[in-house]
Amino acid sequence: MSEKKYVRPLNFKTGRVEMNYGAGGKATAQLISDLFAEAFSNEYLLQGNDGADLPQCNGRLVMSTDSHVVTPLFFAGGDIGSLSVHGTVNDVAVCGAKPLYMSAGFILEEGFPLSDLKRIVESMANAAKEAGIYIVTGDTKVVEKGKGDGVYINTTGLGVIPNGISLSGAFCKPGDVVAVSGDIGDHGVAVMSERVNLGFETNVKSDTASLNRMTEALVKNVPSLRCMRDPTRGGLGNTLNEIAKQSGVGIEIREEDIPVKENTLAACEFLGLDPLYTANEGKLIAFCAEKDADKMLETMKADPLGKNAKLIGKCIEDEDHFVQMVTAFGGIRMVDWLTGEQLPRIC
């Protein structure tokens, strides 16, 4: 990345994104040098090439990509910047891999405040540092005013699975238990509360966080670990259906054991939403054999992000691969796939 300073420095107080910031010329180079390279600085990014030359790794590679279009861009507990790192780190980590590297592509709208862009980029840098992952390459494009929504961010993550480790949503068996690492639905409610037209306020904060330290501990400590998954947009309900279909089993969960904060539940009831399908960005679910259930739960609880972890159910024989919930009243409720989307633009 060039350190050359241009005639007109970036104004991070009152300046705004201009079309020439995405044109590939001096203005683009200045944006990269003064903002992105400054915030994300590491030996791979500073190679300054069209791609990052990375060292060879021992183990199998895992790659995941995600695009982030959340609105609003800033919400209680996080923003699109930290969310873009956490989401990609978690997608790689729940595969059993150690996340190592990321790319970041920005679609910026003409006129977007540079102060907000700087805030987002610095949030990404802090989240990457906390997760121990390097942002090693990226891209910036600018679209005309009115043809974007401030900022969209695409990220791709690369990680390594240790030899001998293999996890999949297809590995669960009847009798296996499932645990969730904490209270569900916080991210969806936090984002909704920032959308002023919804007409309510709540003190719920997004749970957005990187879970790779917890996943590494689970891989190390739980011999029969079958599968991990982060229940993001479709929430817990959709994620359990995905795994039931992959593994060809039924899943039975207990309503009284599913952790939900009271204010999150109240907000969902106010809006007519179901917390089972409300988005999470800092929670995971994990499956293992019943003999290792206590070890799996202890490992989750040992991590600060898993202090409210609970065992919530088990896999059962079911040729229809249904997910069902034993309600607090002792009845049975089907937990089907979500049809449509409870709330768009959530991540």
C-alpha positions as CSV (number, residue, x, y, z in Angstrom):
1,M,0.0,0.0,0.0
2,S,1.4,3.4,-1.0
3,E,2.2,5.9,1.7
4,K,2.1,8.8,-0.8
5,K,-0.1,11.7,0.4
6,Y,-2.3,13.5,-2.1
7,V,-3.1,17.2,-2.4
8,R,-6.5,16.9,-0.8
9,P,-6.5,14.7,2.3
10,L,-9.5,12.7,3.3
11,N,-11.8,14.6,5.6
12,F,-13.1,12.1,8.1
13,K,-15.2,14.7,9.9
14,T,-17.4,16.2,7.2
15,G,-16.3,14.5,4.0
16,R,-18.4,12.1,1.9
17,V,-17.8,9.2,-0.4
18,E,-17.2,10.4,-4.0
19,M,-17.6,8.4,-7.2
20,N,-13.8,8.6,-7.9
21,Y,-13.1,6.7,-4.7
22,G,-14.1,3.6,-6.6
23,A,-12.5,4.5,-10.0
24,G,-9.1,2.8,-9.3
25,G,-7.1,6.0,-9.5
26,K,-5.4,8.3,-7.0
27,A,-8.5,8.8,-4.9
28,T,-9.0,5.1,-4.6
29,A,-5.4,4.6,-3.6
30,Q,-5.7,7.4,-1.0
31,L,-8.8,5.8,0.5
32,I,-7.0,2.4,0.7
33,S,-3.9,4.0,2.2
34,D,-5.5,6.4,4.6
35,L,-8.4,4.2,5.8
36,F,-8.3,0.5,5.0
37,A,-4.6,-0.2,5.1
38,E,-4.2,2.0,8.2
39,A,-7.0,0.1,10.1
40,F,-6.3,-3.5,8.8
41,S,-2.5,-3.3,8.6
42,N,-0.7,-6.7,8.6
43,E,2.1,-8.3,6.6
44,Y,-0.1,-9.9,4.1
45,L,-2.3,-6.9,3.3
46,L,0.8,-4.7,3.0
47,Q,2.2,-6.9,0.2
48,G,0.1,-4.5,-1.9
49,N,-0.7,-7.0,-4.7
50,D,-4.0,-8.0,-6.3
51,G,-4.1,-11.0,-4.0
52,A,-2.5,-12.1,-0.7
53,D,0.4,-14.6,-0.8
54,L,-0.4,-16.8,2.3
55,P,1.8,-19.4,4.0
56,Q,1.1,-23.1,3.6
57,C,-1.1,-24.6,6.4
58,N,-1.3,-28.1,7.9
59,G,-4.8,-29.5,7.6
60,R,-7.8,-29.2,5.4
61,L,-9.0,-25.7,4.2
62,V,-12.4,-24.3,4.9
63,M,-13.8,-21.3,3.0
64,S,-17.0,-19.4,3.6
65,T,-18.4,-16.2,2.1
66,D,-21.1,-13.9,3.3
67,S,-22.6,-10.6,2.2
68,H,-23.9,-8.0,4.8
69,V,-26.8,-5.7,4.1
70,V,-28.1,-5.0,7.6
71,T,-30.2,-1.9,8.2
72,P,-29.6,0.2,10.2
73,L,-25.8,0.1,9.9
74,F,-25.4,0.8,13.6
75,F,-27.4,-0.9,16.3
76,A,-27.2,-1.7,20.0
77,G,-24.3,-4.0,20.6
78,G,-22.7,-3.7,17.1
79,D,-22.7,-2.5,13.6
80,I,-22.3,-3.8,10.0
81,G,-18.5,-3.7,10.5
82,S,-18.2,-6.0,13.5
83,L,-21.1,-8.1,12.2
84,S,-19.3,-8.8,8.9
85,V,-16.2,-10.2,10.8
86,H,-18.2,-12.1,13.4
87,G,-20.5,-13.7,10.8
88,T,-17.6,-15.0,8.6
89,V,-15.4,-16.1,11.6
90,N,-18.3,-18.1,13.0
91,D,-19.2,-19.7,9.6
92,V,-15.7,-21.0,9.4
93,A,-15.3,-21.9,13.1
94,V,-18.5,-24.0,13.3
95,C,-17.0,-26.3,10.6
96,G,-14.4,-27.2,13.2
97,A,-11.7,-24.9,11.6
98,K,-9.4,-22.3,13.0
99,P,-10.3,-19.0,11.1
100,L,-7.1,-17.4,9.8
101,Y,-7.7,-15.0,7.0
102,M,-10.5,-12.8,5.5
103,S,-11.2,-10.7,2.5
104,A,-13.4,-7.6,2.6
105,G,-15.3,-6.1,-0.3
106,F,-17.1,-2.8,0.1
107,I,-19.9,-1.4,-2.0
108,L,-20.2,2.2,-1.0
109,E,-23.0,4.7,-2.0
110,E,-21.9,8.1,-3.3
111,G,-22.4,10.7,-0.5
112,F,-22.0,8.3,2.4
113,P,-20.3,10.1,5.3
114,L,-16.6,9.3,5.6
115,S,-16.9,9.5,9.4
116,D,-19.4,6.6,9.4
117,L,-17.2,4.6,7.0
118,K,-14.2,5.2,9.3
119,R,-16.3,4.0,12.3
120,I,-17.3,0.8,10.4
121,V,-13.8,0.0,9.2
122,E,-12.3,0.6,12.7
123,S,-15.0,-1.7,14.1
124,M,-14.1,-4.4,11.6
125,A,-10.4,-4.0,12.6
126,N,-11.2,-4.4,16.3
127,A,-13.4,-7.4,15.7
128,A,-10.7,-9.1,13.5
129,K,-8.0,-8.4,16.2
130,E,-10.2,-9.9,18.9
131,A,-10.9,-13.0,16.8
132,G,-7.2,-13.4,15.9
133,I,-7.9,-13.2,12.1
134,Y,-6.2,-11.2,9.4
135,I,-8.0,-9.1,6.8
136,V,-5.6,-9.7,3.9
137,T,-7.2,-8.5,0.7
138,G,-10.2,-6.4,-0.4
139,D,-12.0,-4.4,-2.9
140,T,-13.9,-1.1,-3.0
141,K,-16.7,0.0,-5.5
142,V,-18.9,3.1,-5.4
143,V,-22.4,3.3,-6.8
144,E,-24.3,6.4,-7.6
145,K,-26.4,8.1,-4.9
146,G,-29.7,6.5,-4.6
147,K,-28.5,3.2,-6.0
148,G,-27.2,1.7,-2.8
149,D,-27.9,1.9,0.9
150,G,-24.8,3.4,2.4
151,V,-22.6,0.4,2.7
152,Y,-22.7,-3.3,1.7
153,I,-19.9,-5.5,2.8
154,N,-18.9,-8.9,1.4
155,T,-16.5,-11.0,3.3
156,T,-14.8,-14.4,2.6
157,G,-13.1,-16.3,5.4
158,L,-10.4,-19.0,5.2
159,G,-9.5,-21.4,8.0
160,V,-7.9,-24.8,8.6
161,I,-9.4,-27.9,10.1
162,P,-7.0,-30.0,12.1
163,N,-6.2,-33.5,10.7
164,G,-8.5,-36.1,12.2
165,I,-11.4,-33.7,12.8
166,S,-14.6,-34.0,10.7
167,L,-17.9,-32.3,11.5
168,S,-21.1,-32.2,9.5
169,G,-24.8,-31.6,9.8
170,A,-25.1,-35.1,8.2
171,F,-23.4,-36.9,11.2
172,C,-26.1,-36.7,13.9
173,K,-27.7,-39.9,15.1
174,P,-30.8,-40.9,17.2
175,G,-29.9,-40.4,20.8
176,D,-27.5,-37.5,20.3
177,V,-28.1,-34.4,22.4
178,V,-28.2,-30.8,21.3
179,A,-27.1,-27.7,23.2
180,V,-27.4,-24.0,22.5
181,S,-24.7,-21.7,23.8
182,G,-27.0,-19.0,25.2
183,D,-30.1,-16.8,25.0
184,I,-31.7,-16.7,21.5
185,G,-33.2,-13.9,19.5
186,D,-31.1,-11.0,20.8
187,H,-29.7,-9.8,17.5
188,G,-33.0,-9.7,15.7
189,V,-34.6,-7.7,18.5
190,A,-31.7,-5.3,18.8
191,V,-31.8,-4.5,15.1
192,M,-35.6,-4.1,15.1
193,S,-35.5,-1.7,18.0
194,E,-33.3,0.7,16.0
195,R,-35.8,0.8,13.2
196,V,-37.8,3.8,14.3
197,N,-40.9,3.0,12.4
198,L,-41.5,-0.1,14.5
199,G,-42.7,2.1,17.4
200,F,-41.1,0.5,20.4
201,E,-37.8,0.7,22.4
202,T,-35.9,-2.1,24.2
203,N,-32.6,-2.4,26.0
204,V,-31.7,-5.6,24.2
205,K,-28.2,-5.6,22.7
206,S,-27.1,-7.7,19.7
207,D,-25.2,-10.8,20.7
208,T,-22.9,-10.4,17.7
209,A,-19.5,-11.9,18.6
210,S,-16.8,-14.3,17.3
211,L,-17.3,-17.8,18.7
212,N,-14.0,-19.4,17.5
213,R,-12.5,-19.8,20.9
214,M,-15.6,-21.7,22.1
215,T,-15.6,-23.9,18.9
216,E,-11.9,-24.7,19.3
217,A,-12.6,-25.8,22.9
218,L,-15.5,-28.0,21.8
219,V,-13.4,-29.7,19.1
220,K,-10.7,-30.3,21.7
221,N,-12.9,-31.4,24.6
222,V,-15.8,-33.3,23.2
223,P,-14.7,-36.6,21.5
224,S,-18.1,-37.4,19.9
225,L,-18.9,-33.9,18.6
226,R,-21.0,-34.4,15.5
227,C,-21.9,-30.9,14.3
228,M,-21.9,-27.2,15.2
229,R,-23.9,-24.5,13.5
230,D,-24.6,-20.8,14.1
231,P,-28.4,-20.1,13.9
232,T,-28.3,-16.7,12.2
233,R,-31.1,-15.4,9.9
234,G,-33.6,-18.3,10.2
235,G,-32.9,-18.6,13.9
236,L,-32.9,-21.8,16.0
237,G,-35.9,-23.3,14.3
238,N,-34.7,-23.2,10.7
239,T,-31.2,-24.4,11.7
240,L,-32.5,-27.4,13.5
241,N,-34.6,-28.3,10.4
242,E,-31.5,-28.0,8.2
243,I,-29.7,-30.5,10.4
244,A,-32.6,-32.9,10.8
245,K,-32.9,-33.1,7.0
246,Q,-29.1,-33.5,6.5
247,S,-28.8,-36.3,9.1
248,G,-32.1,-38.0,8.4
249,V,-33.3,-37.8,12.0
250,G,-36.0,-36.1,13.9
251,I,-35.2,-33.6,16.6
252,E,-37.1,-33.1,19.8
253,I,-36.5,-30.0,21.9
254,R,-38.0,-28.8,25.2
255,E,-39.6,-25.3,25.4
256,E,-38.7,-24.9,29.1
257,D,-35.0,-25.4,28.4
258,I,-34.6,-22.9,25.6
259,P,-33.0,-19.8,27.0
260,V,-34.6,-16.5,26.0
261,K,-34.2,-13.2,27.9
262,E,-37.5,-11.8,29.2
263,N,-37.2,-8.5,27.4
264,T,-36.4,-10.3,24.1
265,L,-39.4,-12.5,24.6
266,A,-41.6,-9.5,25.4
267,A,-40.4,-7.7,22.2
268,C,-41.1,-10.7,20.1
269,E,-44.6,-11.0,21.6
270,F,-45.2,-7.3,20.9
271,L,-44.3,-7.8,17.2
272,G,-45.9,-11.1,16.8
273,L,-42.6,-12.9,16.2
274,D,-41.3,-16.2,17.4
275,P,-37.9,-16.2,19.1
276,L,-37.3,-19.7,17.6
277,Y,-37.0,-18.0,14.2
278,T,-35.4,-14.7,15.3
279,A,-31.8,-14.0,14.2
280,N,-28.7,-14.6,16.3
281,E,-25.1,-13.6,15.6
282,G,-23.2,-14.8,18.6
283,K,-24.8,-18.2,19.4
284,L,-24.1,-21.7,18.3
285,I,-25.8,-25.1,18.6
286,A,-23.8,-28.3,18.9
287,F,-24.6,-32.0,18.8
288,C,-22.8,-34.9,20.4
289,A,-23.4,-38.4,21.7
290,E,-25.3,-38.5,25.0
291,K,-22.3,-39.8,26.9
292,D,-20.5,-36.5,26.3
293,A,-23.4,-34.2,27.0
294,D,-22.1,-32.9,30.3
295,K,-18.7,-32.3,28.8
296,M,-20.2,-30.3,25.9
297,L,-22.3,-28.2,28.3
298,E,-19.3,-27.6,30.6
299,T,-17.1,-26.5,27.7
300,M,-19.7,-24.0,26.5
301,K,-20.2,-22.6,30.0
302,A,-16.5,-22.2,30.5
303,D,-16.5,-19.5,27.8
304,P,-17.9,-16.1,28.7
305,L,-20.1,-16.2,25.6
306,G,-21.6,-19.5,26.8
307,K,-22.5,-18.8,30.4
308,N,-26.2,-19.3,29.7
309,A,-25.7,-22.5,27.6
310,K,-28.4,-25.1,28.0
311,L,-29.1,-28.7,26.8
312,I,-32.3,-28.3,24.9
313,G,-33.1,-31.7,23.3
314,K,-32.1,-34.8,21.4
315,C,-32.2,-36.5,18.1
316,I,-34.8,-39.2,17.6
317,E,-35.9,-41.8,15.0
318,D,-38.2,-40.1,12.6
319,E,-38.5,-41.0,8.9
320,D,-40.2,-37.6,8.2
321,H,-37.2,-35.7,9.8
322,F,-39.5,-33.4,11.8
323,V,-38.4,-31.0,14.5
324,Q,-40.9,-30.9,17.4
325,M,-41.0,-29.1,20.7
326,V,-42.4,-30.3,24.0
327,T,-44.3,-27.3,25.3
328,A,-44.3,-26.0,28.9
329,F,-47.8,-27.5,29.1
330,G,-46.7,-31.0,28.0
331,G,-48.1,-30.7,24.5
332,I,-46.2,-31.2,21.2
333,R,-45.7,-28.3,18.8
334,M,-44.2,-28.8,15.3
335,V,-41.3,-26.5,14.6
336,D,-41.4,-26.3,10.9
337,W,-39.3,-24.5,8.3
338,L,-39.9,-20.7,8.3
339,T,-41.9,-19.6,5.3
340,G,-40.7,-16.3,4.1
341,E,-38.6,-14.0,6.3
342,Q,-39.7,-12.6,9.7
343,L,-37.6,-9.4,9.2
344,P,-35.5,-8.6,6.1
345,R,-32.0,-6.9,6.1
346,I,-31.1,-8.4,9.5
347,C,-27.4,-9.2,8.7
